[in-house]
Amino acid sequence: MMDEVPFKFVDSVVELLGKQTLDSSVDLNIIRKNRRFIRIQWIKDDNDGSDWMLMIHWEDVQPSGEPEIAKLLGSLAPQIEPSSSFDSIHNSPGCQHVLLRSLINKAHFCSINLYYYGKISHDFLEDQINNSPFLERVLLRGEWPQSVLTLMATFCLKSEPRRPVSVELRKGTKLRIDINYLRTFFDAWKAKGRLQCKLTVQGKPLHVEERRALKAMGRQPSPSKAPVLATPAGPLVEKPAAPASAASKPEKEAEKQKEEDKKARLLRTEPEDKKPAEKTPEEP
C-alpha cells in the first residue's frame, strides 16, 4: 500500500478530470441499460429567460421540436419520483401542452404549481388528484373555471389516512368561493373531529355577512349555546340562548306561591289550645 502519492501523478490525474475531457470519456451506456437507477426529482418549466443560470447551462443547446420533446418526456416519465414536484412557473401555452400531454397518466407528483391553459390543465390536475398517492400540495394560477372547486374539495376531503394537504388559489384565479362551498369543509370537520387540509385563497372572496357566518361555523356548539342555524334571509345566523335568570323566574314565583298557600292552610287548621291566651286587663 502506498502511503504517499507523487505530486506529478496527482497533477496528471486531476488534469484528466476537467470538463472538456471528462464529458467525452464518460461511458453512459451502462446508465442507459439500467434506467431504473435514474431518478428525476423535479420538473421546472421556466422558458421565459427569467432564470439566467439555466440560460447559461443551455446556451449551446439547439432547440428541439415538439415530437422530439414529447418522445423524450415519454421515456423519462417512468423515472420520475412520486415524491417529486412539478412547477409550471413562466411558460407558454404550447410548452405546457407538450409537457402535460407527455406526463398525464404516466407520472405523479407530490407538489403541483400549475397555470391554466385549457382543458389539458384541468385533465392533468384531475389525474393527479385521483391517482397520485403522494400529492400534498396544489397551487393554482391563472383564470381557472369554477368546476375546479369540486376537484379541490375532493382533494381536501379524501377519507383515507394520509398526511395533511394544502391548496392555494392565487389572486389571479378569480374563483368565487361562497359560504355554501365552505360549509362542506366545516361539516366534514364536525363529523370527523378533524380536517387535515389547509385552504388558502388570496383576495377577498367573502362578503362581510359571509365572514361572520364563517366565524359562527367555526365555533363548536355547547350545552349553553344554541347551534348554528340556516335562514332563508341570510347565509347563517346564530340563535342566542335564553338567559338563565329569565328561564328560572317563573319557577321561583311558583315555589313562593306554594309556600304562602301552605302557611295559610296551617293557620286555618291550628287547634284552639295552641293559640296564645289573650291577656285580660289587671284589676286595680
PAZAPA-4460 file (N, C-alpha, C; in steps of 0.05 Angstrom, whole numbers, plus 32768, in hexadecimal, padded with zeros to 4 digits):
% residues 284
    n_x    n_y    n_z   ca_x   ca_y   ca_z    c_x    c_y    c_z   seq   type   mol
   8011   7FE8   8000   8000   8000   8000   8012   8019   8000     1      M     A
   800A   802C   7FF0   801A   8045   7FEE   800F   8059   8003     2      M     A
   8021   8063   8014   801A   8077   8027   801B   8093   801B     3      D     A
   802A   8096   8006   802D   80B0   7FF9   8029   80AD   7FDB     4      E     A
   801F   80C2   7FCF   801B   80C2   7FB2   802C   80D9   7FA6     5      V     A
   803B   80D4   7F92   804B   80EA   7F87   803A   8100   7F7C     6      P     A
   8043   8118   7F7E   8034   812F   7F75   802F   812E   7F57     7      F     A
   8042   8125   7F48   803E   8123   7F2B   8027   8111   7F23     8      K     A
   8024   80FB   7F33   800E   80E9   7F2D   7FF3   80F6   7F33     9      F     A
   7FF1   8104   7F49   7FD8   8112   7F50   7FD2   8127   7F3B    10      V     A
   7FE6   8136   7F33   7FE3   814C   7F20   7FD9   8141   7F05    11      D     A
   7FE4   812A   7EFD   7FDC   811F   7EE3   7FBF   8114   7EE4    12      S     A
   7FB7   8108   7EFB   7F9C   80FE   7EFE   7F88   8114   7EFF    13      V     A
   7F8D   8129   7F0E   7F7B   813F   7F10   7F77   814C   7EF5    14      V     A
   7F8C   814E   7EE6   7F89   815A   7ECB   7F76   814A   7EBA    15      E     A
   7F73   8130   7EBE   7F61   8120   7EAF   7F44   8123   7EB8    16      L     A
   7F40   812F   7ECF   7F25   8132   7EDA   7F18   814D   7ED3    17      L     A
   7F23   815B   7EC0   7F17   8174   7EB8   7EFE   8170   7EA8    18      G     A
   7EEE   8185   7EA4   7ED5   8184   7E96   7ED9   817B   7E79    19      K     A
   7EEE   8185   7E6C   7EF1   817F   7E4F   7EF9   8162   7E4B    20      Q     A
   7F07   8156   7E5E   7F10   813A   7E5B   7EFC   8126   7E67    21      T     A
   7EF0   812E   7E7D   7EDE   811A   7E8B   7EC5   8114   7E7B    22      L     A
   7EB8   8129   7E70   7E9F   8125   7E62   7EA2   8111   7E4B    23      D     A
   7EB9   8112   7E3D   7EBD   8101   7E26   7EC6   80E5   7E2E    24      S     A
   7ED0   80E2   7E46   7EDB   80C8   7E4E   7EC7   80B7   7E5F    25      S     A
   7EB1   80C3   7E68   7E9E   80B4   7E79   7E8D   80A3   7E67    26      V     A
   7E8A   808A   7E6E   7E7A   8077   7E5F   7E5E   8076   7E6B    27      D     A
   7E4A   807F   7E5D   7E2F   8080   7E67   7E1F   8067   7E5F    28      L     A
   7E2B   8054   7E52   7E1C   803D   7E49   7E11   802D   7E60    29      N     A
   7E21   802B   7E76   7E18   801C   7E8D   7DFF   8029   7E9A    30      I     A
   7DFF   8043   7E9B   7DE8   8052   7EA6   7DD0   804E   7E95    31      I     A
   7DD4   804F   7E7B   7DBD   804B   7E68   7DB1   802F   7E6B    32      R     A
   7DC3   801B   7E6F   7DB9   8000   7E72   7DAB   7FFB   7E8C    33      K     A
   7DB2   800A   7EA1   7DA6   8007   7EBB   7D97   8020   7EC3    34      N     A
   7D81   8024   7EB5   7D72   803D   7EB9   7D64   803F   7ED5    35      R     A
   7D62   8028   7EE2   7D55   8029   7EFC   7D65   8039   7F10    36      R     A
   7D7E   803E   7F0A   7D8F   804E   7F1C   7D8C   806C   7F18    37      F     A
   7D7F   8073   7F02   7D7B   8090   7EFD   7D63   8099   7F0D    38      I     A
   7D66   80AF   7F1B   7D50   80BA   7F2B   7D4E   80D8   7F25    39      R     A
   7D36   80E1   7F1E   7D31   80FE   7F19   7D23   8109   7F31    40      I     A
   7D2E   811E   7F3D   7D24   8129   7F55   7D10   8140   7F50    41      Q     A
   7D13   814F   7F3B   7D00   8164   7F36   7D01   816C   7F18    42      W     A
   7CEB   8177   7F0F   7CE8   8181   7EF4   7CE0   819F   7EF6    43      I     A
   7CF0   81B0   7EE9   7CEA   81CC   7EEA   7CE9   81D8   7ECE    44      K     A
   7CD3   81E4   7EC8   7CCF   81F1   7EAE   7CD3   820F   7EB1    45      D     A
   7CEA   8219   7EA9   7CF0   8236   7EAC   7CFE   8240   7E93    46      D     A
   7CEE   8242   7E7D   7CFA   8247   7E63   7CF9   8265   7E5B    47      N     A
   7CF3   8277   7E6E   7CF2   8293   7E67   7D0D   82A1   7E6B    48      D     A
   7D21   8292   7E74   7D3C   829E   7E78   7D40   82AD   7E92    49      G     A
   7D2D   82AA   7EA5   7D30   82B8   7EBE   7D46   82AC   7ED0    50      S     A
   7D4B   8293   7ECC   7D61   8286   7EDB   7D7A   8285   7ECA    51      D     A
   7D8C   8298   7ECE   7DA3   829B   7EBD   7DB7   8284   7EC1    52      W     A
   7DB6   8277   7ED8   7DC8   8260   7EDD   7DC1   8249   7ECA    53      M     A
   7DA7   8245   7EC6   7D9F   8230   7EB3   7DA7   8237   7E96    54      L     A
   7DA5   8250   7E8F   7DAC   8258   7E74   7DCA   8253   7E6F    55      M     A
   7DDB   8257   7E83   7DF8   8252   7E7F   7DFD   8234   7E7A    56      I     A
   7DEF   8223   7E89   7DF3   8206   7E85   7DEA   81FC   7E6A    57      H     A
   7DD6   8209   7E5E   7DCB   8200   7E45   7DD0   8212   7E2D    58      W     A
   7DE4   8224   7E30   7DE9   8237   7E1B   7DF3   822A   7E01    59      E     A
   7E00   8214   7E02   7E0B   8207   7DEA   7DF9   81F0   7DE0    60      D     A
   7DE1   81ED   7DEC   7DCF   81D7   7DE4   7DBB   81E1   7DCF    61      V     A
   7DB8   81D2   7DBA   7DA5   81D9   7DA6   7D89   81D1   7DAE    62      Q     A
   7D75   81E2   7DAA   7D59   81DB   7DB2   7D4F   81C3   7DA2    63      P     A
   7D3F   81B3   7DB0   7D33   819B   7DA3   7D16   81A1   7D9C    64      S     A
   7D0C   8192   7D89   7CF0   8195   7D81   7CDE   8186   7D94    65      G     A
   7CC4   818B   7D90   7CB0   817F   7DA2   7CB0   8160   7DA1    66      E     A
   7CB3   8153   7D8A   7CB4   8135   7D8A   7CCC   812B   7D9A    67      P     A
   7CE3   8137   7D98   7CFB   812E   7DA6   7CF7   8131   7DC4    68      E     A
   7CEC   8148   7DCC   7CE8   814E   7DE9   7CD3   813A   7DF5    69      I     A
   7CBE   8135   7DE6   7CAA   8122   7DF0   7CB5   8106   7DF3    70      A     A
   7CC6   80FE   7DE0   7CD2   80E4   7DE1   7CE5   80E2   7DF9    71      K     A
   7CF5   80F7   7DFE   7D07   80F7   7E14   7CF9   80F6   7E2F    72      L     A
   7CE4   8106   7E32   7CD5   8107   7E4B   7CC7   80EC   7E4F    73      L     A
   7CBD   80E0   7E3A   7CB0   80C6   7E3D   7CC3   80B0   7E47    74      G     A
   7CDC   80B2   7E3F   7CF0   809E   7E49   7CF9   80A4   7E65    75      S     A
   7CF8   80BE   7E6D   7D00   80C5   7E88   7CEA   80C2   7E9D    76      L     A
   7CD1   80C2   7E94   7CBB   80C1   7EA7   7CBD   80AA   7EBC    77      A     A
   7CC4   8091   7EB4   7CC6   807C   7EC8   7CDB   8080   7EDD    78      P     A
   7CEF   8092   7ED7   7D04   8097   7EEA   7CFE   80AE   7EFD    79      Q     A
   7CE7   80BA   7EFB   7CE0   80D1   7F0C   7CD8   80C6   7F28    80      I     A
   7CE5   80D1   7F3D   7CDE   80C8   7F58   7CC2   80D2   7F5F    81      E     A
   7CB2   80C1   7F6D   7C97   80CA   7F75   7C98   80DF   7F8B    82      P     A
   7CAF   80E4   7F97   7CB2   80F9   7FAB   7CBD   8113   7F9E    83      S     A
   7CBF   8114   7F84   7CCA   812C   7F76   7CB5   8141   7F73    84      S     A
   7CBD   8158   7F67   7CAB   816F   7F64   7CAA   8177   7F47    85      S     A
   7C94   8183   7F3F   7C90   818E   7F24   7C8A   81AB   7F26    86      F     A
   7C9B   81BC   7F1B   7C98   81D9   7F1D   7C96   81E5   7F01    87      D     A
   7C7F   81EF   7EFB   7C7A   81FC   7EE1   7C78   821A   7EE8    88      S     A
   7C8F   8228   7EE7   7C90   8243   7EF2   7C8C   8258   7EDC    89      I     A
   7CA0   825B   7ECB   7C9F   826F   7EB6   7CA1   8260   7E9B    90      H     A
   7C8A   8258   7E91   7C8A   8248   7E79   7C77   8252   7E65    91      N     A
   7C76   8244   7E4E   7C64   824B   7E39   7C4F   8236   7E36    92      S     A
   7C37   823C   7E2B   7C23   8227   7E28   7C2D   820F   7E18    93      P     A
   7C3C   8214   7E03   7C46   81FE   7DF3   7C58   81EC   7E02    94      G     A
   7C6A   81F8   7E12   7C7D   81E8   7E21   7C6F   81D7   7E36    95      C     A
   7C5B   81E3   7E44   7C4D   81D3   7E58   7C3C   81BD   7E4B    96      Q     A
   7C31   81C1   7E34   7C22   81AC   7E26   7C34   8194   7E21    97      H     A
   7C4D   8199   7E18   7C5F   8183   7E13   7C66   8174   7E2C    98      V     A
   7C6C   8184   7E42   7C73   8177   7E5B   7C5C   8166   7E66    99      L     A
   7C45   8172   7E68   7C2E   8164   7E75   7C25   814C   7E65   100      L     A
   7C25   814E   7E4A   7C1D   8137   7E3A   7C31   8120   7E3D   101      R     A
   7C4A   8126   7E42   7C5E   8111   7E44   7C5E   8104   7E60   102      S     A
   7C54   8113   7E74   7C56   8109   7E90   7C3C   80FF   7E9B   103      L     A
   7C25   8107   7E8F   7C0B   80FF   7E9A   7C08   80E0   7E99   104      I     A
   7BFE   80D5   7EAF   7BFB   80B8   7EB2   7C15   80A8   7EB1   105      N     A
   7C2C   80B6   7EB2   7C46   80A8   7EB2   7C57   80AF   7ECA   106      K     A
   7C55   80C7   7ED4   7C65   80CF   7EEB   7C54   80DE   7EFF   107      A     A
   7C5A   80DA   7F19   7C4B   80E6   7F2E   7C5F   80F4   7F41   108      H     A
   7C55   8109   7F4E   7C66   811B   7F5D   7C5C   8120   7F79   109      F     A
   7C6D   812B   7F89   7C67   8132   7FA5   7C5D   814F   7FA7   110      C     A
   7C67   8160   7F95   7C60   817D   7F95   7C5C   8186   7F79   111      S     A
   7C47   8197   7F75   7C40   81A1   7F5A   7C3C   81BF   7F5C   112      I     A
   7C49   81CD   7F4A   7C46   81EA   7F46   7C3E   81EF   7F29   113      N     A
   7C25   81F5   7F25   7C1A   81F2   7F0A   7C0A   820B   7F01   114      L     A
   7C10   8214   7EE8   7C00   8228   7EDB   7BE9   821A   7ECC   115      Y     A
   7BD4   822A   7EC5   7BBE   821F   7EB6   7BC1   8228   7E99   116      Y     A
   7BC3   8213   7E87   7BC5   8218   7E6A   7BB1   8206   7E5C   117      Y     A
   7B99   8204   7E66   7B85   81F4   7E58   7B80   81D9   7E65   118      G     A
   7B71   81C8   7E56   7B68   81AE   7E61   7B7F   819C   7E69   119      K     A
   7B95   819D   7E5B   7BAB   818B   7E62   7BB5   8190   7E7E   120      I     A
   7BB5   81AA   7E87   7BBD   81B0   7EA2   7BAA   81A4   7EB7   121      S     A
   7B90   81A6   7EB1   7B7B   819A   7EC3   7B7E   817C   7EC4   122      H     A
   7B82   816F   7EAD   7B85   8152   7EAC   7B9E   8149   7EBB   123      D     A
   7BB4   8157   7EB8   7BCC   8150   7EC6   7BC8   8152   7EE4   124      F     A
   7BBC   8168   7EED   7BB7   816B   7F0A   7BA4   8155   7F14   125      L     A
   7B90   814E   7F05   7B7D   8139   7F0E   7B8B   811E   7F10   126      E     A
   7B9D   8118   7EFD   7BAC   80FF   7EFE   7BBE   80FE   7F17   127      D     A
   7BCB   8114   7F1E   7BDC   8115   7F35   7BCC   8111   7F4F   128      Q     A
   7BB5   811F   7F51   7BA5   811D   7F69   7B9A   8101   7F6D   129      I     A
   7B91   80F4   7F58   7B84   80DA   7F59   7B98   80C3   7F5C   130      N     A
   7BB1   80C6   7F51   7BC3   80AF   7F4F   7BDE   80B3   7F5D   131      N     A
   7BE4   80CA   7F67   7BFE   80CE   7F74   7BFB   80CA   7F92   132      S     A
   7C07   80B4   7F9D   7C05   80B0   7FBA   7C16   80C2   7FCB   133      P     A
   7C28   80D1   7FBE   7C3B   80E2   7FCD   7C35   80FF   7FCA   134      F     A
   7C20   8107   7FBC   7C1A   8123   7FB7   7C12   8131   7FD1   135      L     A
   7C21   8146   7FD8   7C1D   8154   7FF1   7C17   8172   7FED   136      E     A
   7C20   817D   7FD7   7C1E   819A   7FD3   7C16   81A0   7FB7   137      R     A
   7C02   81B2   7FB4   7BF8   81BB   7F9A   7BF7   81DA   7F9B   138      V     A
   7C04   81E7   7F88   7C04   8204   7F85   7BFA   820A   7F69   139      L     A
   7BE5   8219   7F67   7BD9   821F   7F4D   7BDC   823D   7F46   140      L     A
   7BE3   8242   7F2D   7BE5   825E   7F23   7BD5   8260   7F09   141      R     A
   7BCF   8278   7F01   7BC0   827C   7EE9   7BA2   827A   7EEE   142      G     A
   7B92   827F   7EDA   7B75   8280   7EDC   7B69   8264   7ED8   143      E     A
   7B67   8255   7EEE   7B5C   823B   7EED   7B3D   823C   7EED   144      W     A
   7B2F   8229   7EE1   7B12   8228   7EE2   7B08   8221   7EFE   145      P     A
   7AEF   8227   7F04   7AE3   8221   7F1E   7AE3   8203   7F23   146      Q     A
   7AE3   81F3   7F0F   7AE1   81D6   7F12   7AF9   81CB   7F21   147      S     A
   7B0F   81DA   7F22   7B27   81CF   7F30   7B23   81CE   7F4E   148      V     A
   7B0F   81DE   7F59   7B0A   81DD   7F75   7B01   81C2   7F7F   149      L     A
   7AF2   81B4   7F6E   7AEA   8198   7F75   7B02   8186   7F78   150      T     A
   7B16   8189   7F66   7B2E   817A   7F68   7B3D   8180   7F82   151      L     A
   7B3E   819A   7F89   7B4C   81A2   7FA2   7B3F   8196   7FBA   152      M     A
   7B24   8196   7FBB   7B16   818A   7FD1   7B1B   816C   7FD3   153      A     A
   7B1C   815F   7FBC   7B22   8142   7FBC   7B3E   813D   7FC7   154      T     A
   7B51   814E   7FBF   7B6C   814A   7FC8   7B6F   814F   7FE6   155      F     A
   7B61   8163   7FF1   7B64   816A   800D   7B55   8157   801F   156      C     A
   7B3F   814B   8016   7B2D   813B   8027   7B30   811D   8022   157      L     A
   7B46   8114   8017   7B4A   80F8   8013   7B49   80EA   802E   158      K     A
   7B3C   80D2   802F   7B36   80C5   8048   7B4E   80B3   8052   159      S     A
   7B5E   80AA   8040   7B73   8097   8049   7B88   80A6   8059   160      E     A
   7B95   8098   806C   7BAA   80A4   807D   7BC1   80AE   806C   161      P     A
   7BCC   80C6   8073   7BE2   80D1   8063   7BED   80E9   8073   162      R     A
   7C01   80F5   8067   7C0D   810D   8073   7BFC   8125   806B   163      R     A
   7BFF   813B   807B   7BEF   8153   8074   7BF6   815E   8058   164      P     A
   7BE2   8169   804B   7BE6   8174   8030   7BDF   8192   8030   165      V     A
   7BE8   81A0   801B   7BE2   81BD   801A   7BDB   81C4   7FFD   166      S     A
   7BC9   81D7   7FFB   7BC0   81E2   7FE1   7BC3   8201   7FE3   167      V     A
   7BCF   820C   7FCF   7BD2   822A   7FCE   7BC8   8233   7FB3   168      E     A
   7BB5   8246   7FB4   7BAA   8252   7F9C   7BB3   826F   7F9B   169      L     A
   7BC4   8275   7F87   7BCF   828F   7F84   7BB9   82A3   7F7C   170      R     A
   7BBF   82BD   7F7F   7BAC   82D2   7F7A   7BA2   82D2   7F5D   171      K     A
   7BB3   82CA   7F4B   7BAB   82CB   7F2E   7B97   82B5   7F27   172      G     A
   7B92   82A2   7F38   7B7F   828D   7F31   7B63   8297   7F2F   173      T     A
   7B5C   82AC   7F40   7B42   82B9   7F3F   7B2B   82A5   7F43   174      K     A
   7B2F   8291   7F54   7B1A   827E   7F59   7B08   8288   7F6F   175      L     A
   7AEE   8284   7F6C   7ADB   828D   7F7F   7AD7   8278   7F95   176      R     A
   7AE0   827E   7FAD   7ADD   826C   7FC4   7AC6   8276   7FD5   177      I     A
   7AAF   8268   7FD6   7A99   8272   7FE6   7A96   8261   8000   178      D     A
   7A83   8269   8010   7A80   825C   802B   7A77   823F   8028   179      I     A
   7A68   8239   8013   7A5E   821E   800F   7A75   820B   8009   180      N     A
   7A89   8214   7FFB   7AA1   8204   7FF5   7AB1   81FE   800E   181      Y     A
   7AB4   8213   801F   7AC4   820F   8037   7AB5   81FE   804C   182      L     A
   7A9A   81FE   804B   7A8B   81EE   805E   7A92   81D1   805B   183      R     A
   7A99   81C8   8042   7AA1   81AC   803E   7AB9   81A4   804F   184      T     A
   7ACC   81B6   8052   7AE4   81B1   8062   7ADD   81B0   807F   185      F     A
   7ACC   81C3   8089   7AC5   81C3   80A5   7AB4   81AB   80AC   186      F     A
   7AA2   81A2   809B   7A92   818A   80A0   7AA4   8172   80A3   187      D     A
   7AB8   8170   8092   7ACB   8159   8094   7ADB   815B   80AD   188      A     A
   7AE3   8173   80B5   7AF3   8177   80CE   7AE3   816F   80E6   189      W     A
   7AC9   8177   80E8   7AB9   8171   80FF   7AB1   8153   8100   190      K     A
   7AAF   8147   80E8   7AA8   812A   80E8   7AC0   8118   80F0   191      A     A
   7AD8   8120   80E7   7AEF   810F   80EC   7AFF   8118   8105   192      K     A
   7AFB   8131   810D   7B0A   813B   8124   7B25   8147   811C   193      G     A
   7B2D   8145   8103   7B46   8150   80F9   7B44   8154   80DB   194      R     A
   7B55   8165   80D1   7B55   816A   80B4   7B72   8170   80AC   195      L     A
   7B7E   815D   809D   7B9B   815E   8097   7BA0   816C   807D   196      Q     A
   7B98   8185   807B   7B9D   8195   8063   7B9E   81B2   806A   197      C     A
   7BAB   81C1   8059   7BAE   81DE   805B   7BA6   81EB   8041   198      K     A
   7B92   81FC   8041   7B89   820A   8029   7B8F   8227   802B   199      L     A
   7BA0   8231   8019   7BA7   824D   8018   7B9D   825A   7FFF   200      T     A
   7B8E   8270   8002   7B83   827E   7FEB   7B8B   829B   7FEC   201      V     A
   7B9B   82A4   7FD9   7BA4   82C0   7FD9   7B8D   82D2   7FD0   202      Q     A
   7B8D   82EB   7FDB   7B78   82FE   7FD4   7B62   82FF   7FE9   203      G     A
   7B4B   8309   7FE2   7B34   830B   7FF4   7B1C   82FD   7FE8   204      K     A
   7B1B   82E2   7FEA   7B05   82D4   7FDD   7AEB   82D5   7FEC   205      P     A
   7AEB   82DD   8006   7AD2   82DC   8015   7AC9   82F8   801C   206      L     A
   7AAE   82FC   801E   7AA3   8315   8027   7AA3   8315   8045   207      H     A
   7A9C   832D   8051   7A9D   8330   806E   7A8A   831C   807B   208      V     A
   7A72   8319   8071   7A5F   8307   807E   7A69   82EA   807C   209      E     A
   7A76   82E3   8066   7A80   82C8   8063   7A98   82C2   8076   210      E     A
   7AA8   82D7   807A   7ABE   82D3   808D   7AB4   82CF   80A9   211      R     A
   7A9F   82DE   80B0   7A93   82D9   80CB   7A88   82BD   80CD   212      R     A
   7A7B   82B4   80B8   7A70   8299   80B9   7A86   8284   80BA   213      A     A
   7A9D   828A   80AD   7AB4   8278   80AE   7ABE   8275   80CB   214      L     A
   7AC0   828C   80D9   7AC9   828B   80F5   7AB5   827B   8106   215      K     A
   7A9B   827E   8100   7A87   826F   810F   7A8A   8251   810A   216      A     A
   7A8F   8249   80F2   7A92   822D   80EC   7AAB   8221   80F9   217      M     A
   7ABF   8232   80FE   7AD8   8228   810A   7AD6   8224   8128   218      G     A
   7ABF   822B   8135   7ABC   8227   8151   7AAB   820E   8156   219      R     A
   7AB6   81FB   8165   7AA7   81E3   816B   7A90   81E9   817E   220      Q     A
   7A78   81DD   8179   7A61   81E2   818B   7A66   81D6   81A7   221      P     A
   7A5C   81E3   81BC   7A5E   81DA   81D7   7A43   81D9   81E4   222      S     A
   7A3F   81CC   81FC   7A25   81CB   8208   7A18   81E6   820E   223      P     A
   7A28   81FA   8214   7A1D   8214   821A   7A1B   8226   8202   224      S     A
   7A20   821B   81EB   7A20   822B   81D2   7A11   821C   81BC   225      K     A
   79FE   822A   81B0   79EE   821D   819B   79FF   8218   8183   226      A     A
   79F9   8204   8173   7A08   81FE   815B   7A04   8214   8145   227      P     A
   7A16   8213   8132   7A14   8225   811B   79FD   821D   8109   228      V     A
   79EC   8231   8102   79D5   822B   80F2   79D6   8239   80D7   229      L     A
   79C9   822D   80C3   79C8   8239   80A8   79AD   8247   80A5   230      A     A
   79AD   825E   8099   7994   826D   8095   7991   8274   8078   231      T     A
   7979   8276   806E   7975   827E   8051   797F   829A   804B   232      P     A
   797F   82AC   8060   7986   82C7   805A   79A3   82CC   8058   233      A     A
   79B3   82BB   8065   79D0   82C0   8065   79DF   82A6   8064   234      G     A
   79FA   82A7   8063   7A0A   828E   8062   7A07   827D   807B   235      P     A
   7A0F   8288   8092   7A0E   827A   80AB   7A0B   828F   80C1   236      L     A
   79FA   8289   80D5   79F8   829B   80EC   79F9   8289   8104   237      V     A
   7A01   8294   811B   7A03   8285   8133   79ED   828D   8146   238      E     A
   79DD   827A   814F   79C7   827F   8161   79D1   8281   817E   239      K     A
   79CE   8298   818B   79D8   829B   81A6   79C9   8289   81BA   240      P     A
   79D6   827E   81CD   79C9   826E   81E2   79BB   8280   81F6   241      A     A
   79A5   8276   8202   7996   8286   8215   79A6   828A   822E   242      A     A
   79A5   82A2   823B   79B3   82A7   8254   79AA   8294   826A   243      P     A
   79BC   828C   827B   79B5   8279   8291   79A1   8286   82A4   244      A     A
   79A4   82A0   82AB   7992   82AD   82BE   7976   82AE   82B4   245      S     A
   7972   82B4   829A   7958   82B6   828E   794A   829B   828D   246      A     A
   7959   8286   828A   794D   826B   8288   7944   8261   82A3   247      A     A
   7952   8269   82BA   794B   825F   82D4   7938   8271   82E4   248      S     A
   7931   8288   82DB   7920   829B   82E9   7904   828F   82EE   249      K     A
   78F6   8284   82D9   78DB   8279   82DE   78DC   8262   82F3   250      P     A
   78F0   8252   82F3   78F2   823C   8306   78F4   8247   8322   251      E     A
   7904   825C   8326   7907   8267   8341   78ED   8273   834B   252      K     A
   78DE   8281   833A   78C5   828C   8342   78B1   8276   8349   253      E     A
   78B1   8260   833B   789E   824A   8341   78A5   823E   835C   254      A     A
   78BF   823A   8362   78C7   822F   837B   78BF   8241   8392   255      E     A
   78C3   825B   838E   78BC   826F   83A3   789E   826E   83A9   256      K     A
   788D   826C   8394   7870   826B   8398   7868   8252   83A6   257      Q     A
   7875   823C   83A1   786F   8223   83AF   7874   8225   83CD   258      K     A
   788B   8232   83D4   7892   8235   83F0   787D   8247   83FE   259      E     A
   7874   825C   83F1   7860   826D   83FE   7846   825F   8402   260      E     A
   783D   824F   83EE   7824   8240   83F1   7826   822C   8407   261      D     A
   783D   821F   840A   7841   820C   8420   783F   8218   843B   262      K     A
   784B   8230   843E   784A   823E   8458   782D   8246   845E   263      K     A
   781E   824F   844A   7802   8257   844F   77F1   8240   8458   264      A     A
   77F5   8228   844C   77E6   8210   8454   77EC   8208   8471   265      R     A
   7805   820A   8479   780D   8203   8494   7800   8216   84A9   266      L     A
   77FE   822F   84A3   77F2   8242   84B5   77D5   823D   84B9   267      L     A
   77C7   8235   84A3   77AA   8230   84A5   77A4   8217   84B5   268      R     A
   77B5   8203   84B4   77B0   81E9   84C2   77BE   81E7   84DD   269      T     A
   77CA   81FC   84E8   77D9   81FA   8501   77C5   81F7   8519   270      E     A
   77C8   81E4   852D   77B6   81E0   8544   77B4   81F9   8556   271      P     A
   779D   81FA   8564   7798   8211   8576   77AB   8212   858D   272      E     A
   77B1   81F9   8599   77C3   81F9   85B1   77DF   8201   85AC   273      D     A
   77E7   8201   8592   7802   8209   858C   7804   8226   8586   274      K     A
   77EC   8233   8584   77EC   8250   8580   77F5   825E   8599   275      K     A
   7803   8273   8597   780C   8281   85AF   77F4   828E   85BD   276      P     A
   77F3   828C   85D9   77DC   8298   85E8   77DD   82B6   85E7   277      A     A
   77C5   82C0   85E5   77C3   82DD   85E5   77C7   82E9   8601   278      E     A
   77D5   82FD   8603   77DA   830A   861D   77C2   831B   8625   279      K     A
   77BA   8318   863F   77A4   8328   864A   77AF   833F   8659   280      T     A
   77A2   8355   8658   77AD   836C   8667   77AC   8367   8685   281      P     A
   77C1   836E   8694   77C3   836A   86B1   77B0   837D   86BF   282      E     A
   77A3   8372   86D6   7792   8383   86E6   77A4   8395   86F8   283      E     A
   779B   83AD   86FD   77AA   83BE   870E   77AA   83B5   872B   284      P     A
***
